[in-house]
């Protein structure tokens, strides 16, 4: 079992200066290794019958490809030629080269996204891959060539876990340590069981469940955009690379970090809230990158639905709640009661079935259809829920009232009395 815990670091001025120097050295070594890679590729992409229009290095045919192992073995020679490399821990330099070749392998797999050179300030993290002993002692963490750094251990390391690696990250608000914890304990993945709900996400309401719970829409970026505009306008008037420019740039970065952390905190709390409602959760397998290219792209990116789905899966695995994906096609155009197709425009917010006369909010109907598909996709101990006209009595008892009266408050999203 592997866990990642993030803690705040408080290095002193000398340690912070050393960390900044290390990041700059890692950036230079990363760009140097990438330059070797690009030169080797450029020397072999020219056709045999004609020369390229750009000047390129001529390398012999037997010159080997600058692989990870070759560039890693060249680090001791590079330290003699460039003494600044000696100040950085050797394993940190090796993992920096590993980062480049991971990006190169990823590019070869998907066919796009060639690694780019990093500009000044773009290297934000460094990885310490292994430790002989536990580096966390009390309220300090021991890092190679850096010494003891004060750390805010707001939650203790669980018993039975050992520190596998530590990644030091630089953000506008300060320094952070992402500690990777490892244990031989194996926890099986949760399987569909107990009470199941479907979750439909949207922009008008952030999400709706099949039990009738509706979470209001949240606009994280829009509420903070006014302050961000002011900061960006001030940054545009500063002279580039000046001290005032750097101060203004840090304020803009700090505002972006504030928006991102505000969104992530809300999504974690909402994920725990959904796990309190049910034992099995079904969501749609939507590619939200395609949604972000539409006319509501800004609002879609602001909502961060893809990040929320990943957080929901992570929280569900920790709490023993099964989170599964179902087919997203036509969930809002299908009646969850009689399963016929009911075409609706985007402006129509009420689902009204002409066949079975079932009426409910559009988002709730979509969530109920997601729940139906999830029960069909993941057969197990789940029982198909009765909805719609099956529980109506002369039209006087609607679905929402029946569900809220038949289920405890925990399952419909209300706070426990």
N, C-alpha and C positions, 0 to 999 in steps of 0.2 A: 504494500500500500504506500502510495506516495502523496504527500501533502505539501502545499506551498503556503507559507505564512509570511506576510509582509509586515515589517516593523520599521519604525522611524529611527534613523540614525542622527546623532548629534556630534559630528567630528569637530575638533577645535580648529582654529584658523590654520595652523600648520598642516594638520591632516587634510583639511579641505583643499588647501593649495596643492598638496601632493596628489590627491585624487584627481584634481583638474589636470595636472601635468600628465598623469598616467592616461587619462582619457584622450588627451591630445596626442600622446605618443602612440596609443593604439590606433587612433585615426590615421596617422601618417603611415604606420606599418600596414594597415588594412589597404590603403590606397596604393602603396608600393607593391603589395602582393597582387592586387587587382590589375595594376599596370603590367606586371609580368604576364598575367593571364591573357590580357587583351593583346599584348605584343605577339605572343605565341599564336593566337588565333589569326591576327592580321597577317602574319608572315605565311600563312597557309590558305588564305581565302582567295588569293589572287589567281586568276586562270593561267594555265601554262602557256598559252599562245599570245598573251598580251599582259602588260604591266598595269598596275593600279595608278590612278591619278594622284594618290597621296603617297608621300614618302613613308616607307615602312622598314623596320629592321629586317635584315636578312639573317635567318637562322638556318643552320645546317639541317638536313633531312633527319638526322639521327638525334637532334636535340630533343630531350624528353619533354613531355607535357608537364608544366609546373603544378603537379598534384599537391594534395595536402601534406603527404609525407615528405615530399621533396622540399617544399617551402618550410616545413617544420624543421627539417634537418639543417636547413640553411640559417636558422636563427642564431646558433652559436657563432657562425662566421659574420653574420650581420652585426652582432654585438661588438665585435672587434672594430668594425668599420664605423658603426654608429654607437658611441658610448651611451647615449641617452636611453637605449633599450635596456641597459643593465639595471636601471632604477625600477623597472616594472618586473613583478614576479614572473618567472619563466612560464609557469602554467597558464597565467593570464594571457601571455602572448600567444601561446599555443591555441587556447580556446578562441582567440581573436581570429587566427587563421582558419580555424574550424568553422567559424561563423561565415566567412567568405565562401568556403567550399560548400557549406549547406545551402547558401543562396544559389550557387552555381548548379548544384544538383537539382534544386527545386526548379530552376529555369529550364534545365534539360527535360524535366518530366512534363511540365505544362506547356513549354514552347514559347513563352514570353516572360518578361520581367528580368532582363539581364541586370546583374549587379551594377550599382552605380557608385561613383566616387562620393565620399562623404565630405561635406564642407565643414568649415570651422564651426564647432559647437553641435554638430549632428551626432557625434558619438556620445551616447547617453548612459551606457551601462558597461560593466565589466564582470566577468565570471571567475570566481575562485572554485575550481572543479572538485577539490577533495581536501579533506582534513584528517590528520592522524588521530586527534582527540577532539572532544566537543569544544568548539570555539566560543560557545555562549557560556559565560560565567557571571551569574548574577545579573547586573545591569550593564554588562560590557560584552563585546564580541571581539575576539582576537583574530586579526587579519594579518597575513604575511606582509612583512616589510612596512606595515602601517601601525602595528601595535594594538592596544586596546582602544576601542571606539565605544563611546556611550550609546546605548540602545534602549529604546522604550519597549520593554518586553511586556506589552499590555495583556498578553495571554501566554501562559507558560507552555513549554514544549510538552506534548503528551508523553506519558510513560510508554516505554518500549520503542520509541522513535529515536533515530540517530540523525545527525546533520550530515546530509550527503554533499551538498554544495550551497554556495552563497553567491547571489548576484547583487551587486551594488548598483543602484539606479539613481541617477541625478534628475531631479525635477525642479520646477521653478520654486516650489515651496520648501525644498530641502533635499536631503539624501535619505534613501530608503534601502533596506536590505530584504531581499526576497530569499528566504531560507527554505531549501528543499529538504523535507523530512522523509525518511525511509523506514519502513518496518516490514518484517517478514509476514505480518498478519495479512491474510487474504480474505476479503469480504466479497461474497458473491453478488452479482448484479441483481437488483430487485426484479421481480416478475410481476405481471398483472395480478392484482388481488384487491379484495375489498371494494369500497365505494369508488366508482370511476366518474370523472367529469371530463368534459371537453372545454377547451379554452380557445376563444377566437379573439385575435388582437385587431386593433383598428386605431384610427386617428381621432374619431369623434369621442369614443370611450376607449381608454387604453386597452382594456380587455373585458370580455364577458364570458361567464361560465355557463354550463348547461343547467346549473342549479338556480340560475337567476341572479347571481351576484354580478354587479357591474362596477368596474373601477373607472372613475372619471379620467378623462384625458389629461396628460401632463405635457407641458411645453418647456423643457429645460433650457434650451438654447434661446428661445424667443424671450423668456422672462429676463435673461441676463444680457440680451443683445444690445440694449441701449448703453450699458456701461462698456461693453466691448467696442462699440462704435467710437465712443469718446477716446478710448485708449489707442485704438488703431489710427484715429485721426491725428492724435498727438505724435504717434510713432512716425507717421508719414512726413511730418514737418522736421524731423531730426536729421542731422547729417549722418550718413551711414558710417559705421565703424567708429563713431565717436562714443564717449562715455555716456552722454545723455541718451544716445540711441540705444545703447545696451540696457540702460535703466528702463527705458520705455518698452523695449522688447520683452524684458522680464515680466513687466506688469501685464502685457498682453498674454504671455504664456501662462502666467498665474491665473488669469481669468479663464482661459481655456481649461486648465486643470481643475478649477473650481466647478465648472459646468460638468466636466466628465465625472468627477467624483460624486457630485450631487446626483447625477443620473444613475451611477452604479449603486450608490447607497439605496436609492429608491427601489431599484430592481431586485436587490438582494432581500429587502424587507418584503416586497410583493411576492417573491418566490417562496419565502417561508410562510407567508399567509396562504398561498395556494396549497402548500404541503399540509397545512393544518386542516384544509377543507376535505381532502380526499386522500386515498391510498394509491390511486392510479390517475394519471393526468395524460390527456391526449392533446397534441398540438398539430398544427399544419406544417407540412414540409415545403414551405414557401421559400423561394430564393429571393430574399429581400433586396439583393443588389439590383434585381430587375425592377422591383417596385420603386427603388430610389431614382430611377431614370425617368419616371413619369412627371406629370405636372405637379404632383405633391412630393417631389423628391426631397425638398428641404425638410418638410415635416416628418417624412419617413426616416430620414437619417437622424433627426433630432430625437425621435422616439427610441431608436436603438433596439428594434425588435430582434435582430439576430443575436445581439449580446444578451438580451433577456432570455432567449431560448437556451443559450449555452449556460447561463447562470441557473436557470430552472433545472436543467439536467444535472448540474453539479450539486445543487442543494438537494435535489431528489435522491441522488445516489447516496449522499451522506445520511439522509434521514429515512432511507428504505422505501421511498416512494417511486414507483415506476413512471417514467416519462417516455412516451412513445410518439412517433410521428405518423400521420396518416395522409392520404392523398388530399390535396387542397383544391382540386378542380371541382367547381360547382357547389361548394358547401353553402354559399349564400343563395343559390338558386334552387335548392332542393328542400322540400318540405320534410322536416324531421319526423313527422307523424305518419304520413302515408307514403312518403318517399317519391312523390312525383316532382317533376320540374316546374317551378313557379318563377317565371322570369320577372326580374325587378331591376329598375334603374338604380343608380347609386344614390339618387335623392330620396328614394322610397325607404323609410326607416322602419316600417312595420311589415312583418310577414303575414300575409293573409292568403290562406290556401283556398281556392275555389272548390276543391274536391271534398275535403274533410272539415272545412270551415274553421281551421285552426289558426288563431291569431296570437302573435307574440312579437316582441321586439326583434328586429332583423338580426342583431348581433347575437342575441340569446338563441334564436333559431339556428344560426350557423354553428354555434357552440354545441347545440344538441345534435346536429348532424355530424359534427366531428366526433362526438362521443359515440354515436351509432357506428360510424366507420371504425373507430378504434376497437370497439367490442368485436366487430367482425374481423378486423385485421389481426388482433392479438387474442385468439380464443384461449380461455383458461377458466378460472373460477369466477369470472365476472358474469353477472346476470344482466340481460337486456332490460333497460328501464322502461317503464310505461310513461308515455307522455301524451299530451294533446287530448283528443276527444275521448280517449280511453278512461280518463279520470274526471271528465267534466260531468256535472250534474245539471242538466237543463240550462247550460250556459251560465250558471250563477257562480260556479267555482272555477276560477281560471287556473292555469298551470302553475304560475308563480306562487299563488296562495296555497295550493295543494302541496307543493314541494316544501315551502317554508313551514307548513304546519306538520308535515310528516317526518321531517328531518330535524335533527338537533341543530342548534345555532352554529356549532363548530363547522358543520358541513355546508352551510349556506353562506358562510363568510361573515356572519355577525359576531361581534365580540361576546365572549361568554359572560353571562350575568353573574 
